[in-house]
Amino acid sequence: MKNTMSINYKDIENAYKKISDSITKTPIISNDYINNLLDAEVYFKLENLQNTGSFKLRGATHKISKLSNKIVNNGVVAYSSGNHAQAVAYAALKKNISAKIIMPKNAPKIKINNTRKYGADVILYDTFFENREKIGNDIKEKENRLLIKPYDDIDVIAGQGTAGIEIADDLNKLSVIPEIYLCCCGGGGLIAGSSTYLKHVFPNLKIYSVEPNGFDDTKKSIENKKIIENSSNSKSICDALLAPKPGNITFPINLKNIYGGISVSDEEVKKTLILLSEHLKIVVEPGGAVAAAALLNKKIDTRNKKIVVMISGGNIDIELFRSL
């Protein structure tokens, strides 16, 4: 019998059948300037061009596609610093389902405004004095809503994994067999899903999780083979990647698939945002750029290698983008 908390490539293919009409097939691009700079063949997967500005729409859409009618009538609730919030709000709006979303007061304004624009009821909370899980569970119990977790949910992970199908298809068309995959990592849903599919197609692929300094809980957890929490006084501009620790469902998957963990500084991320906007002509949010930052700051040896880099989101506050 299949363990309901594990996932395989077929689950991801089934998810793709369900959601492919509701999401954007995002491009993979390569860039001569960056390839020459690094002496490598680099392919960027542009999930910043996904509807709602991040890969999160894949998981939210898949989860909502599997809801029963009873739940549909009561609506959904989710908590998120922003990208999952927007994705759940958008996917719920498309299906005419009521959504309540719990977001930190200090989340980027663009993320709060977009979540409201997609028709969700946004509840702002204070990250220092309140607990989003508790608020979410209270609403779930009181109103009988379905709680859609940002990463620790097998349907959400399968949905995020559909990015891996698109990467594999595009690389196969180019007859490219990638050797390294660098993927942004917060709670670990995107890397768990996409690595599961990519390992199926490219069994020798070396997969690296990339996180902000001080929030490299996946890196530490993989090195120690057990879940390690971040220290509570860390800070980073990568608001999308500040999960306190790996998920109970994502971690065992990632422990199996990930070759190694990398962390990058805020300064390295800022430099990367500028370089990506100048040379790739794309707008990327800090959390969406950490994998590219690992590549461009040469955290591993990439010479003469074929590398896939996940650009996971583009929802950056315009003030922050201007200040760079």
Backbone torsions as a table, in degrees:
resi	resn	phi	psi	omega
1	MET	NA	138.7	-178.1
2	LYS	-73.9	133.4	174.5
3	ASN	-67.3	122.3	-175.0
4	THR	-67.0	-14.1	179.9
5	MET	-98.8	5.1	175.7
6	SER	-106.1	172.8	-174.4
7	ILE	-144.8	145.2	173.3
8	ASN	-132.5	176.2	-172.2
9	TYR	-61.8	-28.4	-179.9
10	LYS	-66.5	-37.3	177.1
11	ASP	-59.4	-37.5	-177.3
12	ILE	-73.6	-39.3	176.2
13	GLU	-63.2	-39.7	177.6
14	ASN	-64.4	-39.1	177.7
15	ALA	-62.6	-41.6	-177.6
16	TYR	-63.8	-38.6	177.6
17	LYS	-59.7	-37.8	-177.3
18	LYS	-72.9	-36.4	-168.6
19	ILE	-110.1	-8.8	-169.9
20	SER	-59.0	-28.8	179.2
21	ASP	-77.4	-15.1	-174.9
22	SER	-103.5	-1.9	-178.5
23	ILE	-125.7	169.3	176.2
24	THR	-92.7	134.0	171.5
25	LYS	-79.9	106.4	-173.3
26	THR	-82.7	150.4	-175.1
27	PRO	-78.5	162.1	167.1
28	ILE	-111.8	131.8	180.0
29	ILE	-128.9	155.6	175.4
30	SER	-125.1	157.0	-172.3
31	ASN	-140.0	123.9	-175.4
32	ASP	-59.6	-42.1	-178.0
33	TYR	-58.5	-47.5	-177.6
34	ILE	-70.4	-40.4	178.2
35	ASN	-59.9	-42.9	179.3
36	ASN	-68.6	-40.7	-180.0
37	LEU	-57.7	-39.6	-173.5
38	LEU	-103.2	-6.2	-177.1
39	ASP	58.0	46.3	-175.9
40	ALA	-147.4	171.3	176.6
41	GLU	-112.0	105.1	-171.4
42	VAL	-111.7	134.8	177.8
43	TYR	-121.1	118.4	-179.5
44	PHE	-96.3	127.2	174.9
45	LYS	-93.4	116.7	-168.7
46	LEU	-94.4	74.6	177.1
47	GLU	-76.4	-6.9	171.3
48	ASN	-66.4	-17.7	178.6
49	LEU	-93.4	3.3	176.1
50	GLN	-67.1	151.6	170.7
51	ASN	-51.5	142.5	-176.1
52	THR	69.3	3.8	170.9
53	GLY	81.3	10.4	175.0
54	SER	-161.8	166.2	179.4
55	PHE	-61.0	-17.3	-172.6
56	LYS	-59.8	-22.6	-179.4
57	LEU	-62.2	-30.0	-178.2
58	ARG	-62.0	-51.9	-177.4
59	GLY	-67.3	-41.9	-179.0
60	ALA	-65.1	-41.9	-179.8
61	THR	-64.8	-41.3	-179.7
62	HIS	-65.4	-44.5	-179.9
63	LYS	-59.6	-46.9	-176.3
64	ILE	-68.7	-29.4	178.8
65	SER	-67.3	-17.0	-176.7
66	LYS	-102.5	7.0	-176.3
67	LEU	-73.8	145.6	174.7
68	SER	-80.3	162.1	-178.1
69	ASN	-60.2	-36.4	-178.9
70	LYS	-60.3	-43.9	-179.3
71	ILE	-69.2	-40.7	-179.8
72	VAL	-53.3	-40.2	-178.7
73	ASN	-69.3	-31.2	-178.9
74	ASN	-87.7	-20.2	178.0
75	GLY	91.0	-177.8	-176.7
76	VAL	-124.5	163.2	174.3
77	VAL	-138.5	145.3	178.8
78	ALA	-148.0	157.2	171.4
79	TYR	-123.6	144.7	-173.2
80	SER	-172.5	151.6	174.1
81	SER	-78.5	-8.6	174.1
82	GLY	157.7	-49.9	-174.3
83	ASN	-73.9	-41.7	175.9
84	HIS	-67.0	-36.5	178.1
85	ALA	-57.8	-51.3	-178.9
86	GLN	-63.2	-40.5	-176.9
87	ALA	-64.7	-45.4	179.9
88	VAL	-65.4	-42.5	179.8
89	ALA	-60.6	-44.8	-178.2
90	TYR	-66.6	-47.3	-178.6
91	ALA	-64.7	-35.9	178.1
92	ALA	-68.8	-42.6	179.3
93	LEU	-58.5	-43.7	-178.8
94	LYS	-61.3	-28.1	-178.7
95	LYS	-105.1	8.3	178.3
96	ASN	61.3	41.4	-178.9
97	ILE	-111.3	139.0	178.0
98	SER	-70.3	134.9	179.5
99	ALA	-129.2	132.8	170.4
100	LYS	-112.8	129.7	-175.8
101	ILE	-125.4	129.0	-178.9
102	ILE	-99.5	119.7	-176.0
103	MET	-130.4	148.7	176.2
104	PRO	-65.9	143.8	178.5
105	LYS	-57.0	-31.5	-175.3
106	ASN	-96.1	16.5	176.1
107	ALA	-64.6	153.0	177.5
108	PRO	-53.6	136.1	-176.1
109	LYS	-56.3	-39.2	-179.0
110	ILE	-57.6	-36.8	-176.4
111	LYS	-74.2	-40.4	178.3
112	ILE	-65.2	-46.5	-177.2
113	ASN	-63.7	-41.7	-179.8
114	ASN	-65.7	-38.7	-179.2
115	THR	-62.6	-40.3	176.4
116	ARG	-67.1	-39.6	-178.9
117	LYS	-59.8	-32.7	178.6
118	TYR	-82.9	13.9	169.3
119	GLY	87.0	6.6	-178.9
120	ALA	-83.2	154.2	173.1
121	ASP	-88.1	109.1	-175.1
122	VAL	-93.2	127.9	177.7
123	ILE	-111.9	114.1	-178.2
124	LEU	-89.2	140.0	-179.9
125	TYR	-132.7	161.8	-179.8
126	ASP	-93.6	116.5	-174.3
127	THR	-64.1	-22.8	-177.7
128	PHE	-81.3	-34.1	-172.2
129	PHE	-112.2	-10.4	-176.1
130	GLU	-126.8	159.9	-178.0
131	ASN	-117.8	120.4	-173.7
132	ARG	-66.9	-34.8	178.6
133	GLU	-62.1	-42.1	-178.9
134	LYS	-65.0	-45.7	178.9
135	ILE	-60.0	-43.9	-179.6
136	GLY	-62.3	-45.0	-179.6
137	ASN	-66.5	-36.4	177.8
138	ASP	-61.2	-45.9	-179.5
139	ILE	-65.2	-42.3	179.1
140	LYS	-56.7	-48.0	-178.4
141	GLU	-66.8	-48.2	-174.9
142	LYS	-64.8	-41.5	-169.8
143	GLU	-109.5	3.6	178.1
144	ASN	58.8	33.3	178.3
145	ARG	-85.9	160.7	173.2
146	LEU	-87.9	128.7	176.6
147	LEU	-86.5	120.7	178.2
148	ILE	-102.1	107.3	-177.5
149	LYS	-75.4	152.4	-174.6
150	PRO	-69.9	-30.5	-178.8
151	TYR	-145.8	-26.8	-172.3
152	ASP	-89.4	62.3	-176.4
153	ASP	-152.6	128.3	-171.2
154	ILE	-66.0	-33.7	178.1
155	ASP	-69.3	-37.9	177.8
156	VAL	-65.6	-44.0	179.8
157	ILE	-62.0	-42.7	178.8
158	ALA	-61.9	-39.8	177.8
159	GLY	-63.1	-46.7	179.2
160	GLN	-62.5	-32.5	-178.6
161	GLY	-62.8	-18.0	-178.9
162	THR	-64.4	-21.6	173.5
163	ALA	-60.9	-33.1	178.7
164	GLY	-65.7	-36.1	177.5
165	ILE	-61.6	-45.8	-178.3
166	GLU	-65.0	-40.7	178.1
167	ILE	-60.3	-49.4	-177.5
168	ALA	-61.4	-44.5	-179.7
169	ASP	-61.0	-46.6	-178.0
170	ASP	-66.0	-40.4	-179.9
171	LEU	-69.2	-37.4	176.9
172	ASN	-61.6	-39.6	177.4
173	LYS	-62.0	-32.2	179.9
174	LEU	-89.6	1.7	-174.7
175	SER	54.7	40.0	178.8
176	VAL	-105.2	129.1	171.9
177	ILE	-106.9	106.2	-176.1
178	PRO	-71.0	149.8	179.2
179	GLU	-106.7	-27.2	-176.7
180	ILE	-133.8	140.0	174.2
181	TYR	-127.3	119.4	177.8
182	LEU	-105.5	123.0	-175.3
183	CYS	-132.5	133.2	175.4
184	CYS	-60.4	146.1	-175.4
185	CYS	-143.6	123.7	172.6
186	GLY	-113.5	-89.0	173.7
187	GLY	-82.2	-16.0	173.4
188	GLY	100.0	10.4	-178.3
189	GLY	-71.8	-42.8	-178.5
190	LEU	-65.7	-46.1	-178.1
191	ILE	-70.7	-33.9	178.4
192	ALA	-63.3	-47.0	-178.6
193	GLY	-70.4	-51.0	-174.5
194	SER	-69.2	-35.5	179.8
195	SER	-68.6	-35.1	178.1
196	THR	-59.9	-43.1	-179.6
197	TYR	-73.7	-44.3	-176.4
198	LEU	-65.8	-34.9	177.7
199	LYS	-67.1	-30.6	177.3
200	HIS	-65.5	-42.3	-176.9
201	VAL	-83.7	-38.2	-177.5
202	PHE	-123.1	81.2	-170.7
203	PRO	-59.8	-23.2	-177.4
204	ASN	-93.1	6.0	-177.0
205	LEU	-64.5	132.8	174.1
206	LYS	-95.3	121.4	-173.7
207	ILE	-108.5	129.4	179.5
208	TYR	-119.4	132.5	169.8
209	SER	-84.5	141.4	177.6
210	VAL	-125.4	129.9	-174.8
211	GLU	-136.8	162.3	174.1
212	PRO	-71.8	146.3	172.8
213	ASN	-51.6	138.1	179.3
214	GLY	86.6	-14.6	177.1
215	PHE	-126.1	32.7	-177.0
216	ASP	-93.9	50.2	-178.1
217	ASP	-66.9	-34.0	178.6
218	THR	-67.6	-43.9	178.0
219	LYS	-56.9	-50.4	-178.3
220	LYS	-65.7	-39.9	-177.9
221	SER	-66.0	-38.7	179.9
222	ILE	-69.3	-40.4	178.2
223	GLU	-63.2	-35.4	-177.4
224	ASN	-96.1	-4.1	-179.0
225	LYS	57.2	26.1	172.7
226	LYS	-154.0	159.4	-174.7
227	ILE	-70.2	123.4	178.3
228	ILE	-116.9	134.4	-178.1
229	GLU	-90.4	152.0	173.8
230	ASN	-71.7	152.8	174.5
231	SER	-73.6	147.2	-168.0
232	SER	-77.7	-8.7	-176.9
233	ASN	-101.9	12.3	177.3
234	SER	-72.8	152.9	176.3
235	LYS	-135.7	150.5	176.6
236	SER	-160.4	152.5	175.6
237	ILE	-77.7	-8.7	-176.5
238	CYS	-82.8	70.6	-170.8
239	ASP	-58.8	-23.1	-176.7
240	ALA	-78.7	-11.2	-170.4
241	LEU	-119.9	28.9	-172.3
242	LEU	-102.1	35.7	176.5
243	ALA	-61.3	142.5	-176.3
244	PRO	-68.8	-29.3	-178.2
245	LYS	-165.0	163.4	178.2
246	PRO	-62.4	155.4	179.6
247	GLY	-75.2	153.4	177.7
248	ASN	-66.1	-26.2	177.8
249	ILE	-92.4	-41.3	-177.5
250	THR	-68.7	-35.8	-171.9
251	PHE	-61.7	-49.0	-179.9
252	PRO	-60.5	-34.1	177.9
253	ILE	-65.8	-46.3	-177.1
254	ASN	-69.9	-32.5	177.8
255	LEU	-61.0	-35.9	-179.3
256	LYS	-75.3	-37.7	-169.6
257	ASN	-95.5	-29.4	-170.3
258	ILE	-83.9	133.7	179.4
259	TYR	-82.7	-38.5	-179.8
260	GLY	-166.1	164.6	179.2
261	GLY	-113.3	147.7	179.8
262	ILE	-132.4	145.9	171.4
263	SER	-127.9	152.2	-176.4
264	VAL	-130.9	154.7	-178.7
265	SER	-88.6	161.7	176.6
266	ASP	-58.3	-37.8	179.7
267	GLU	-63.2	-42.6	178.6
268	GLU	-63.6	-37.0	179.0
269	VAL	-66.8	-44.5	-179.3
270	LYS	-59.5	-45.1	179.1
271	LYS	-60.9	-37.8	-178.9
272	THR	-67.3	-40.7	178.6
273	LEU	-57.9	-41.1	-179.8
274	ILE	-67.2	-46.4	-178.4
275	LEU	-62.2	-41.5	179.8
276	LEU	-65.8	-36.9	-179.2
277	SER	-73.1	-34.4	-179.5
278	GLU	-73.9	-43.8	-170.7
279	HIS	-100.6	-31.8	177.9
280	LEU	-99.9	-8.9	-179.3
281	LYS	59.0	39.1	179.4
282	ILE	-125.5	150.1	175.7
283	VAL	-98.7	123.3	-176.8
284	VAL	-126.6	141.2	175.4
285	GLU	-82.8	161.6	-176.2
286	PRO	-54.0	-48.3	-178.7
287	GLY	-63.7	-28.4	-179.7
288	GLY	-76.5	-11.5	-172.7
289	ALA	-106.6	0.4	-172.9
290	VAL	-66.0	-35.5	179.6
291	ALA	-66.1	-41.8	176.5
292	ALA	-64.0	-35.9	178.7
293	ALA	-64.5	-38.2	177.9
294	ALA	-63.2	-40.9	179.4
295	LEU	-65.6	-53.0	-171.8
296	LEU	-71.6	-22.6	176.2
297	ASN	-96.8	13.2	172.0
298	LYS	52.4	49.4	179.7
299	LYS	-71.7	-22.3	173.2
300	ILE	-135.3	164.8	179.6
301	ASP	-77.3	116.2	-177.0
302	THR	-116.2	4.3	-176.4
303	ARG	-58.6	134.6	177.8
304	ASN	58.8	22.2	-179.2
305	LYS	-107.2	156.2	172.0
306	LYS	-99.5	120.1	-168.8
307	ILE	-127.6	136.7	171.7
308	VAL	-105.4	131.7	-179.5
309	VAL	-122.3	124.3	178.8
310	MET	-84.4	123.4	169.4
311	ILE	-103.2	105.3	-162.6
312	SER	-93.0	-15.6	-179.4
313	GLY	-166.3	158.7	-177.5
314	GLY	-130.7	20.5	-175.8
315	ASN	-90.7	83.9	-178.1
316	ILE	-110.6	138.2	175.9
317	ASP	-63.0	135.2	-174.6
318	ILE	-62.5	-31.0	178.3
319	GLU	-63.6	-43.1	179.2
320	LEU	-65.2	-42.2	-179.0
321	PHE	-63.5	-41.8	178.7
322	ARG	-63.3	-41.0	-175.0
323	SER	-64.8	-21.3	177.8
324	LEU	-76.5	NA	NA
